Amino acid sequence: MASIEKRIGATGSISYKITVSDGFGPDGKQRRHFRTWKPDPGMSERQIEKELQRAVVQFEQEIEDGFRLDEKQTFKQFAEYFIGLKAAEGAADNTLRNHRSYLRILEPHIGNIKLSDLKPGHISTAFKAISEIKAEYFIFSADVSELAKQDGLRINDYVRKIGAEQYQQVVRNKRKATRRGAETIAKVFGKPLKNLFLSTSEKKYSEITIKHTASFCTQVLDYAEFEMLIKFNPAKRAKIAKGRDAPRRKKFLSETEALHFLCCANKEDTRKKALIYTLLHTGMRIGELCALRWSKVNFKTGQITIDHGITTMPGGGLKYGQTKTKEGRIIYMPLALQEVLWEYRQETEGLYDRLGDTFNAETYVFYKVSNPSEPTHPATVEQTIKHFCKRNGLPAVAAHAFRHTVASLLIANGADVSSTASILGHRNINTTIKTYTHAIDEAKVRATETLARVLTTQ
């Protein structure tokens, strides 16, 4: 049975508080649910009474069906709850970090809107505003050699003060820096910002970032709908504006392209060759590659054990821990990969001898060049691949493209989805099916054509 309480605000506005009881909870207290209903301006007494009764009946039915409209919780509060659930389920650190960054993008626009009030229009407006946000960036334009000569220093002196990774990205490779990052570097050089950097302004968020942010928003509201806190997911009816155009890179390589990459790798030094061969023959994640130790590479059995990963923390530091799915796996090395890795291992042992250090099985396979006792940084791997592609006139790809390539080629050449998921380290086979639909569809077409050829020859 519902009860209705009429309320009159300080400005004379009228609203009605509807209370519906729903039995008793485990603590013996009565469960009560509340909803506020406001009549539209200009409604007559009779219209108000009729619409109010309709709202009461609808509310009672929703409670009976198990629906619980949440009139207090905001999008931000529920999104934080959603992220907390993902953390409890064991989501990877990078996944949680990305979720929090997407929430920071959304918060100024829809963070304080109540779930019950959130409409497709709010989300469409939010993404239109997000897509138009501009940011100022700075590109290093000075001659470092000339600066070093003027200061009586060596370039390595700047590298140590700035940090090797930051120096390589911003100073050497001319990647865009924020004002804060540029000011920090200018301070090291002891020069005004304008003497070292060119400033530029462009849309802050790329099309990919906005796409991922929209996906996060949809996931959060899907869960709110699942918990019966909202009737439908408004994000699925919203129009998502596009952000800044991002350079298009191939998501995976064809069989011919993969073979060409390997041919080009044969012309590189042993380390780069080993890196390309390992990625293209195992499909391991870039963090797993960086965390790989020689103790996990068994040349007798031809197996690699993948049970750890490295993630990049805010500020550029590295965290050594479990794999993304918190599960280990064993993959087999083809003979070509074994030969390349064995040659690379011999070279690595020789390096340790020259440094007067002792090589041991816990040494990282792909160590940091400036400090062989530490793992290489994921960003360094990306840069290595970028320069490798440019040097050999190959299409630009990210390290993750090798992983997609392995999966696509496996499925295209007859490997079942379950085995492919096991090699990639997917916890759920549905992840493999959803991610590699294109390859599965192509395999189905070939299978159908094979059947047709068999039947035709009978």
N, C-alpha and C positions, 0 to 999 in steps of 0.2 A: 504494500500500500504506500502510495506516495503522499508527501505533504508539501504544501506550497506556501512560501512566505513572500509577501509583497514587500519590496524595498524601495525607498525614495531617497535619491542622492541629494547632496548639498545643492546641486544646481537644478533640482526638481526632476531629474531623469528617473524613470521607473524601470525596475527589473524584478524578476521573480526567481527566488531560490527554490529549486526542486530537490527534495530529499527522498531517496528510495532505499528502503531497508532490504537486506538480503541475508536473512538468517543470522546465525551467531558464529563467531570465529572460535579457534581452539582455546582462546583465553576466556571464553564465555561471554565476551562483549558482542553487542549487536553490530553487524557490518552495515555501514551506511554509505551511500554514494550521493554525491552532490552535483548539480548542474545549474548554471545560471542562464536564464532565458530573458532576452530583451525584445520588446515589441518594436516593430518598425515605426518610424515617425509617421503620424497622421492616422494610425489605426484607431478604429472606433472601439468602444468598450466591448461590443459584441464580437468584433473580429479578434480582439485580444483574448477574450475568453475561449473562443474556438481554437485559435492557434496554440494557446497555452495548453489546453487539454490534449491537443495533438502531440505537442512536445513531451508532455508527461507520459502518454501512452508509448511513444517511441522510446523514451528513456527507460521505462520499465521493461520493454521488450529487449532492449540491448543488454540490460543487466541480466535478464533471464537467459539470454543466449550466451552469456559469458563475456560480453563486450564491456570494457572499462575505459571510458573516455577520460583521458588525463588532462584536466583543465589547469594544472599548476606547473607541470614540468616543462621546461623550455627545451628547445632543440639542443642547445649546448649541454645542458644537464644530461639529457638522454644520450647524446653522442659520447660523453665522457663515460657513462655507464656502459655503453656498447664497447668502447675501447677497453674498459676494465674486464669485460667478459672475454674479449679476444686475448687479453694478456693471461687470464686464468686458464684459457684453453691451450696456452703454450705457443701463441703466435710469435713469429720471429721478431727480434728487436727492430730490424729495419722496417718491417710491416707496421709495427706499433708507432715507430717514429714518423712514418709517412702519414698514418692516420691522424696523428696529432698535428702535423703540419697542414693537412687538409682542413682540419677543424679550425685552425688559426685563420685560414683564408676565409672560411665561411662565417666565423663568429661575428665580425662587425656588421654583417648583413642580415643573418637570420638567427644568430645565436640566442637572442633574448625573446624570440617569438615563441609562444606556447605551442606545443605539439598540436593541440586541438584547434589552434587558429591558423596553422601553417597551410597555405594554399599554393597551387601551382604558380600563380602570379608572383608570389613572394620569391619563389626560387628562380623563376625566369628573370625577374628584376635584379636579384642578387648576382646572377651569373653575367648579366649584361654589364653591371657595374664592375664586377671583378675583371671582366675581359678588357675594360677600358682603363684600368689602373696603369699608370706609367711610373717608371722608375729611372733614376739616373745611374748610369754606369761609367766606369773609367777604364781606359785602355792605355797601357804603358807605352810611351812613345820615345823615351830618351835612349841615348847610346850608353850602355852600362860600361863599356870599355873606357869611354871618354870620362865618365864620372869617376871610375876607379883611378884613372890617371890623375885627375884633378885632386882627388882626396889622398893620393899616395897609398892606395889600398889594392888588394887583390879582389877579384870577383868573388872568390870563395868566402871572403870576409862578409860580403853582403848576404850570401847564401846562408851562412850560419845564423846571422841575425834575423833574417826574414823567415827562414825555415825552408828546407829543400823543396818540399811539395808546393808551398805557396810561391816560391821563386820560380819554379818550373812552369807553373800554371799561368801566373800573372805577368811576370817580368820576361821570361823567355818565350812562352807560347802566346803572349799577348791576349790572354783570355780576359773577359770583362770582370771588373772588380767593383764591389760596392764602395760607396764613399768611405765607409769605415775602414775597409781593407786597404783602399788606396792611401788613406791618410797614415795608416800604420806603416806602409812601405815608404812613403815620402819621409816619414820621421827617421827611418833607418838611413836613408840617403842624405838627410839633413837639408832637403830642398823643398821649396813651396810645391804644393800639389799641382798647380798649373804648369810648372816647369817640367814635370815628369809624365803627366797624364793628359790625354784628350778625353773630354767628357761627351757623353752621348745619352740620349733619352729614347726609350722605346717601351712598348707594352711589357709590363712586369711578368705576366704569366703566359707561358707558351700554350699552344693548343693541347699538347699532351698533358700538361699540369692541370688544365681546366677539365679535361676529360677524366683524369683520375680523381679530381676533387668531386666531380659530378657523380662518379661511380661510388665514392665513399658516402656521399649524401644519400644516394639511393639505397645503399646497404643499411645505413642507420635507420632510415624510415621503413625499409622492408621489415626490419626487426621490430620496430614499433607497431607495425601492422600485425606481425606475427603474435606479439604479446597483447593484441587487441586493444591497443591504446589509441589507435586512429583507425578510421574506417577504410581508408585507401592511402596508397603512397603518392603524395602530391608530386614527388620528384619525377615520377614516370609520366606525368602529364605536362611537365615544364619544358620550356624551350631553352636549350643551353647554348649560349653565345660562344663563339670561337675566340681563342686567344691569339698570341703572337705565332706566326708561322715558324715552325721549327725545321731544321734541316732534315730531309727525309733520308733515312738509312735503311738498307735492306734488312728485313727481319730474319731471313734465312737464305742460305745459298742453295743453288741447284747442284745436282751431282757433278756436272761439268765444272761449275764454278769452284766447288769444294776441291776437286782434283787440281785445278789451276792454282788455288791457294797453297796446296801442299807442294806443288812444283816450285812456286816462288819461295816457300819456306826453306826448301833445300839449298837455296842460294844465300840464306842468312847465316849468321853466326850460330854456334851450337845451342846457346841459351834461347834465342828467339825461335829457332827451329823446334826445339823441345816444347816451348810454350804453345806454338801454333798446333803442333802435332797432338799434344795432350788435350787441348780444347776440342779439336776436331775429331778425336777418336774416343773421347769419354763423355762429352756433353756435361761435364761437371760445372757447377756454378763458379763464378769468378772468386767468391769468398772461399770456396772449397779448394780451389787451385792454390790460392795464396797460403792456406793453412796446411797444405800437403807436406808431409815430412817423408824422408827417405825410408823410414821404418815401416811406412804403409805401402811401399812399392816392393812387391815380392817378385823378383825375376825368376825364381825357381818355379813358382806356380803360375806366373803370368797374371797376377792379380793386383789390383789397387784397392785398398780399403779406404773408403771415404767416411769419416766419422767426426770431422771437425770443420768449422768454417770461421772466417774472419769477417767482421762487419766494421764499417767505418762509423765512428762515433762523432757527435757534434764537435767541431773544432779540429777534425782531421785525425784524431787518435784511432787506434785499432783495438778491437776486442776479439780475443781468441776464445771460441766456445764451441757449442754444438752446431750441427748443421741446421739449416732453416726449419726442417721438419722434426728436429731433435732425434732423428734416427740415422743410424749408419747403414752403409751398403757396400757390397763388393762388386767390382766390375772387372771384366777381363780385358787384358791388353792384347791387341793384335800384334803379330811379330814386328811389323814396321815400327810401331810405337815403342816396343821393348828395345829395339836396336837404337833408336834415337835417344831414349832416356838413359840407356846404358852408356852411350858415348858421352852424354851430358854429365852423368854421374862421375865418370873418370876425369872429366875436365874440372868438375867441382872439387874433387879430392885433390887434384893438382893445385888448385887455387889455395886450398887450406894449407898445403905443404909450403907454398911460397910465402904465405902469411905467417908461417911458424905456428899454426894452430892445428888442433887435432880434429879431423873429420869424424863425426859419429852419426849414427842412424837417426838421431833426433834433429839433425840439420834440416832446415826447410829446403824443399826441392827448388822453389823459386824464391831465393833469398833477396834481401835488400842489398843492392850493389855496394852502397857506401858502408854497410854494416852487415856482413854475411850471417851474423847470429840472429838477425831479425827477418821477419817475412817481408816480401815485397808488398807494396801498397796496391789495392785494387785500382786506384787511379793511374798508377804507373803501368799496370797491365793494359788499361784502356788506351793510354798514350802510345804504348809499344805497338798495339794493333793499328792505331790510327796512322802512325808513321810508316808501318809496314805496308799498309794499303796504299798510301800516297806514294811511297818509294817505288812500288811495283805496278802502279797504275791500275789498282784493283778497286772495285766498288767499296765505298765507305761502309763499314759494319762496326757494330759494338761487339764487345766480347760475348754478350749474351746471345748474339746471332749464331755463334757456333753451337750453342746448346740447342737452339731451335733447329739448326741444320741437322744435327745428329738425330734428333727425334723424327724429323720429316723423312730423312733418308732411311731410317730403320723401318718406319711404317710403310713407306713407298716400296721397299724391297722385301716385304712379306713378314716382317716381325709383328707379332701380336701386340695389342695395346698393353696387356698386362706386363709383358717382358720389357717393353719400352718404358713404362712407368717405373719399373724396378730399377732400370739403368739410370734413369733421370733422378730417382729419389723422390718421386711424387708419393705422398702419403695416401692420396685418394686417386683411384684410377679415373674418376670423373674429371679431375684436373687435366689429365692427359687427353681425354676425349674432347673436352671443351677447347683446349688450347690448340690442338692439332687436327681440327675438323677438316681443314683443307687436304691434309695428307691422307686422312682416313677415307675421305670421299674419292680421292684419286685412286686409292688402293681398291675401293669397291668397284670403280669403273673398270680397272684392269682385270679384276677377278671376274666381272661379268663378261668381258671380252674373251677371257680365257675359256669360260664355260661355253660361250657361243662357238669358239673355234673347235672345242672338243666335240660338241653336238653336231657341228657341221660336217666333221670328218667321219662321222659314223655311217 
